Amino acid sequence: MRKCLGFVALLAVGSWMVALPAGAAGQADAQTGALESALLPALLALLVPVGLLFVAIAGMPSERVPRAGLVAMLSGGLGALAYWATGFALQFGGIGLALGGAAYRDLSWEWSLLDVQWGPGWGMAGLRGFFLTNGASTPEGLTLFLSHLPWVLVVCMLPALALASHKRAGLAYILAVLTGGFLYPLFGNWVWGGGWLANLGHTRLLGHGFVDYGGSGGPFLLAAALALAMLLLRRKADKESPAPRGQMPVLAQPAVAVVGVFLMLAGWAGWMASAPQAQAAANAIPRALVVVVSGGLAGMLAAGFYTWFVARRADLFMVGRGAVAGAVATLAGAPFVPVWAGWAVGALAGLLVPVGIYLVDKALRLSDEAALIPTLGVPGFIGAFVPAILADGAYGAGWNGIAGAGVAGLLAPAAAGWEGQLYAQAIGVGIALVWGFVIPWAVGSGAYALFGALFPSRPGAGDRGNAGS
């Protein structure tokens, strides 16, 4: 416990020291100050995967935490390496075509599988900036890389926890490379890199295209789909279903869960001040911050009161995961919905966490110790539809290149055409679920078959505990 608290204290002091230069930014020249104003929040955003990892592993048995942390950190490192080599180029190699201007003028090669007769707006992959060279080596390109690195770590580290206690956890490393170098970047290109999902408003007149301001659909719904594939692969390899737990787990490290919640919220604040898609709604950033923080707090309260009502005591395990779920559910529509919507959506997501944990444990009989599906998948699914229902039209004019009115949902004062936005959101959600599940399932099944043929299990061999894979 002392080691964990010491690490948390060191991380907090380090974050404070990193933030100190912000006070002196006004004394530097304008160019340096502008660069620092983007770089420092991007570094602060790295607290998001740290906080989420703290909350996820806090509910694991203490003897499994070292191995879980090891597998998650190695998976994150491998995913980040793959993102540096190929992922960034696939995601943002054509961003200059979408944003225009001089900052990303060299990142202007977007490839599409479709014939040119379909018209512009069907981009599927960027093809410039591999290994952060060419246009990606500029200060703006490197800042863009840093601003999305936290999401790469999230989508590579958290699903790896599904295999952390399995005897063949090496599959998590293979899927981390695949995710960081291919799966997440391509989905990110379609949503934020000028790809076809973002352009559904132009090509098919579906609202503002797929709207996902902060990542409810990608990376969080994508990460949950990947985690589901890993859990099913694990059950298939074990050839049996785990026995349901039947009761809420005991937090081995309660302080870690508490600190993780607030590190997560602080990291999201940093991300919103640095990511280009956040800057596209710059005037709405204060409202987006309030909505996300309100969603996290509402999820925390809802999950806490639910467990108090059911079990006559508020459970810290559920409270921490309710905070994560509430924040995730508000990310997609954060700047486009009124503040009350943050509290309402966060509370709904928090209430569904205990129900989701029960269903995953009892109905699906999956050993989801980190509660990834209830805390990432369910709220990510809900959050992706929030812009089509609760967006009030006050912000979002020009989002995804659609001029005129802001992003509007069913409850907007002028709700005409909200059905198109709903269709766009449904398409994006479906793509995230299929893309995040089918390919990892196919790759994992092939890897398990290959491993089984090359290294058959010996009779009586069991889990190797904390040994390497």
KEVEXMI-867746 format. One record per residue (C-alpha): residue in three letters; x, y, z. Coordinates in steps of 0.25 Angstrom, whole numbers, plus 2048, in hexadecimal, padded with zeros to 3 digits. Example, Ala and Ser with C-alpha at 12.3 -4.5 7.8 and 13.67 -1.06 7.14 Angstrom:
ALA8317EE81F
SER8377FC81D
This chain:
MET800800800
ARG80B80A804
LYS8128077F6
CYS80580A7EF
LEU8028177F6
GLY81181B7F5
PHE8108197E6
VAL8038217E5
ALA80982D7ED
LEU81582D7E4
LEU80C82D7D8
ALA8048397DE
VAL8118417E1
GLY81683E7D3
SER80A8437CD
TRP80A84F7D5
MET8198527D1
VAL8158507C3
ALA80A85A7C4
LEU8138657CA
PRO81886B7BD
ALA80A86E7B9
GLY80A87A7C2
ALA81787F7BB
ALA81187D7AD
GLY80D88C7AC
GLN81C8907AE
ALA8208887A2
ASP81E88C793
ALA81188A78D
GLN81587D785
THR81B876791
GLY80F87A79A
ALA805875790
LEU80D86878E
GLU80E86679D
SER7FF86879F
ALA7FD85C796
LEU80885379B
LEU8068547AA
PRO7F78507A9
ALA7FB8457A0
LEU8048407AB
LEU7FA8417B5
ALA7F08397AD
LEU7FA82D7AF
LEU7F382C7BD
VAL7E78277B7
PRO7EC8197B4
VAL7F38197C2
GLY7E681C7C9
LEU7DE8127C1
LEU7E98077C4
PHE7E980B7D3
VAL7DA8097D3
ALA7DA7FC7CB
ILE7E47F57D3
ALA7DF7F97E1
GLY7D57EF7E1
MET7DE7E37DD
PRO7E37DA7E8
SER7F07DF7ED
GLU7F87D37E9
ARG7F47D67DA
VAL7F77E57DA
PRO8067E47D7
ARG8047DB7CB
ALA7F87E47C6
GLY8007F07C7
LEU80C7EA7BF
VAL8037E57B4
ALA7FC7F27B3
MET8087FA7B3
LEU80F7F27A8
SER8037F17A0
GLY8028017A1
GLY81180279D
LEU8107F9791
GLY80380078C
ALA80A80D78D
LEU816808785
ALA80C80377A
TYR80581077A
TRP812818778
ALA81680F76D
THR80980E765
GLY7FD81276D
PHE7FF82176D
ALA80182175E
LEU7F481875C
GLN7EC821765
PHE7F182F761
GLY7F882E754
GLY7ED83574D
ILE7E983F758
GLY7EE84B750
LEU7E3849746
ALA7D984A751
LEU7DE855759
GLY7E585D74E
GLY7EF868752
ALA7FE867753
ALA80085F760
TYR7FD852759
ARG7FF85574B
ASP809849749
LEU7FF83F74F
SER7F683F743
TRP7F583173D
GLU7E882A740
TRP7E681C739
SER7D8816736
LEU7D4808732
LEU7C880E72A
ASP7C881371C
VAL7C982271A
GLN7BB822714
TRP7B6821722
GLY7BC82F724
PRO7C483572F
GLY7C383273D
TRP7C582373E
GLY7D3823743
MET7D781674A
ALA7E581874E
GLY7F082274E
LEU7FD81F747
ARG80782974C
GLY80F82B759
PHE81481D75C
PHE81E81C767
LEU81B82B769
THR82283075D
ASN81F83A752
GLY813842757
ALA81283B764
SER81F840769
THR81A84F76A
PRO817854778
GLU808854774
GLY809845770
LEU81184177C
THR807848785
LEU7FC84177D
PHE803834780
LEU80483778F
SER7F583B790
HIS7F182D78B
LEU7FB825792
PRO7F282479F
TRP7E781D796
VAL7F1813790
LEU7F580F79E
VAL7E780E7A3
VAL7E3805797
CYS7EF7FC799
MET7F17FC7A8
LEU7E37FA7AD
PRO7DF7EE7A4
ALA7EC7E77A7
LEU7E77E57B6
ALA7DD7DB7B0
LEU7E87D27AE
ALA7F17D67B9
SER7EF7CA7C2
HIS7EE7C07B7
LYS7FA7B67B4
ARG7FB7BB7A6
ALA7FB7CA7A8
GLY8057CC79C
LEU7F87CD793
ALA7F67DB79A
TYR8037E0795
ILE8007DB787
LEU7F27E2787
ALA7F97EF78D
VAL8027F0781
LEU7F67EE778
THR7ED7F877F
GLY7F8803780
GLY7FD801772
PHE7F07FE76A
LEU7E37FD771
TYR7E280A779
PRO7E981376F
LEU7E080F764
PHE7D381176C
GLY7D981E771
ASN7DB822763
TRP7CD81F75F
VAL7C882876B
TRP7D383376D
GLY7DD832762
GLY7D3836757
GLY7CE828753
TRP7C182374F
LEU7B982375C
ALA7BC83175F
ASN7B7835750
LEU7AA82E751
GLY7A483C752
HIS7A983F744
THR7A883273D
ARG79B82D742
LEU79583A749
LEU795833757
GLY79683F760
HIS7A4843763
GLY7A9835760
PHE7AD82C76C
VAL7B0835778
ASP7B9830783
TYR7BF83C789
GLY7C7835794
GLY7C7826791
SER7BB81F796
GLY7BB81678A
GLY7CA816787
PRO7D281378F
PHE7C980E79A
LEU7BE806793
LEU7C980178A
ALA7D17FD796
ALA7C57F679C
ALA7C27EE78F
LEU7D17EA78F
ALA7D07E679E
LEU7C37DD79B
ALA7CB7D6790
MET7D67D379A
LEU7CD7CE7A5
LEU7C67C579B
LEU7D37C0795
ARG7D87BD7A4
ARG7CB7B57A7
LYS7CC7AD79A
ALA7DB7AA79D
ASP7D87A67AB
LYS7CC79D7A6
GLU7C37A17B2
SER7BC7AD7B8
PRO7C07B37C5
ALA7B87B17D1
PRO7B07BE7D4
ARG7B57C67DF
GLY7A87C87E6
GLN7AC7D47ED
MET7B37E17EC
PRO7C27E07EC
VAL7CA7E67F7
LEU7D37F27F3
ALA7E27EE7F6
GLN7E77FC7F4
PRO7DB8067F7
ALA7E48127F7
VAL7E980F7E9
ALA7DB80F7E4
VAL7D881C7EB
VAL7E48237E5
GLY7E281D7D7
VAL7D48237D6
PHE7DA8317D8
LEU7E682F7CF
MET7DD82B7C4
LEU7D48377C5
ALA7E18407C6
GLY7E68397BA
TRP7D983B7B2
ALA7DA84A7B5
GLY7E884A7AF
TRP7E48437A3
MET7D984C79F
ALA7E38587A0
SER7EC851796
ALA7E584878C
PRO7E284E77E
GLN7D484977E
ALA7D285078B
GLN7D785D786
ALA7CD85C77A
ALA7C385F785
ALA7CC86978D
ASN7C1872792
ALA7BA866798
ILE7C686079F
PRO7C18667AD
ARG7B385F7AB
ALA7BA8527A6
LEU7C28527B3
VAL7B68547BC
VAL7AE84A7B5
VAL7B983F7B6
VAL7BC8427C4
SER7AE8427C8
GLY7AC8357C1
GLY7B782E7C9
LEU7B18347D6
ALA7A38307D3
GLY7A88227CF
MET7AF8217DC
LEU7A38257E4
ALA79981C7DD
ALA7A18107DE
GLY7A48137ED
PHE7958157F0
TYR7918097E8
THR79A8007F0
TRP7968077FD
PHE7888047FA
VAL78A7F67F6
ALA7957F1800
ARG7937FC80B
ARG7A1801808
ALA7A78097FD
ASP7B28017F7
LEU7BF8087F2
PHE7C17FE7E7
MET7B48027E1
VAL7B68117E4
GLY7C38127DD
ARG7BE80A7D1
GLY7B18137D0
ALA7BA81F7CF
VAL7C28197C3
ALA7B58157BD
GLY7AE8237BF
ALA7BA82A7B9
VAL7BB8217AD
ALA7AC8227AA
THR7AD8317A9
LEU7BA8327A0
ALA7B3831792
GLY7AA83D794
ALA7B184579F
PRO7B1852798
PHE7A4851791
VAL79A84D79C
PRO7958567A8
VAL79C8557B5
TRP79084D7BB
ALA7928427B1
GLY79F83F7B7
TRP79983C7C4
ALA78E8347BE
VAL79682C7B5
GLY7A182A7BF
ALA7978257C9
LEU79181B7BF
ALA79E8157BC
GLY7A28147CB
LEU79580D7CE
LEU7978037C3
VAL7A57FF7C8
PRO7A07F67D3
VAL7967F07CA
GLY7A07EE7BF
ILE7AA7E77C8
TYR79F7DE7CD
LEU79B7DA7BF
VAL7AA7D87BA
ASP7AC7CF7C6
LYS79F7C77C7
ALA79A7C77B9
LEU7A67C87B0
ARG7AF7C17BA
LEU7BB7C87B6
SER7C67CB7C0
ASP7C77DA7BE
GLU7CE7DE7CB
ALA7D17EC7C6
ALA7C37EE7C2
LEU7C67F37B5
ILE7B97F07AE
PRO7B07F77B8
THR7BA8037BA
LEU7BE8067AC
GLY7B57FE7A2
VAL7A78017A7
PRO7AA8107AA
GLY7B181179D
PHE7A580C796
ILE79C81579D
GLY7A582179B
ALA7A681F78C
PHE79782278B
VAL79782E794
PRO79A838789
ALA78E833781
ILE78583578D
LEU78983F796
ALA79184978E
ASP78B85778F
GLY79185D782
ALA79886878A
TYR7A6864786
GLY7AC85C77A
ALA7AA86576E
GLY7B4860764
TRP7B785376B
ASN7BC849761
GLY7BB854757
ILE7AC856758
ALA7A9865758
GLY79C86B75E
ALA79586676A
GLY79D85F775
VAL79B850779
ALA78D84E77C
GLY785842781
LEU77783E784
LEU776848790
ALA77B854789
PRO772860787
ALA77285D778
ALA77484E777
ALA77184D768
GLY77A843762
TRP77E83C76F
GLU77B82F769
GLY787830760
GLN79083376C
LEU78B826772
TYR78E81E766
ALA79C823766
GLN79E820774
ALA798812772
ILE7A280F767
GLY7AE81476F
VAL7AA80B77A
GLY7A87FF772
ILE7B580176B
ALA7BC802778
LEU7B67F577E
VAL7B97ED771
TRP7C77F376F
GLY7CB7F177E
PHE7C67E377F
VAL7C77DB772
ILE7D57DE76E
PRO7DB7DB77C
TRP7D27CF77D
ALA7D77C9770
VAL7E67CD773
GLY7E47C7781
SER7DE7BA77D
GLY7E97B8773
ALA7F47BB77D
TYR7EE7B2787
ALA7ED7A777D
LEU7FB7A9779
PHE8007A9787
GLY7F879D78A
ALA7FF79677F
LEU80D79A782
PHE80C79A791
PRO801790796
SER7FE7917A4
ARG8037867AD
PRO7F977E7B5
GLY7F87847C3
ALA7FF7917BF
GLY7F979D7C5
ASP7FA7AC7C5
ARG8087B17C7
GLY8047BC7D1
ASN80D7C87CF
ALA8177C17C5
GLY8197C87B8
SER8117C37AC
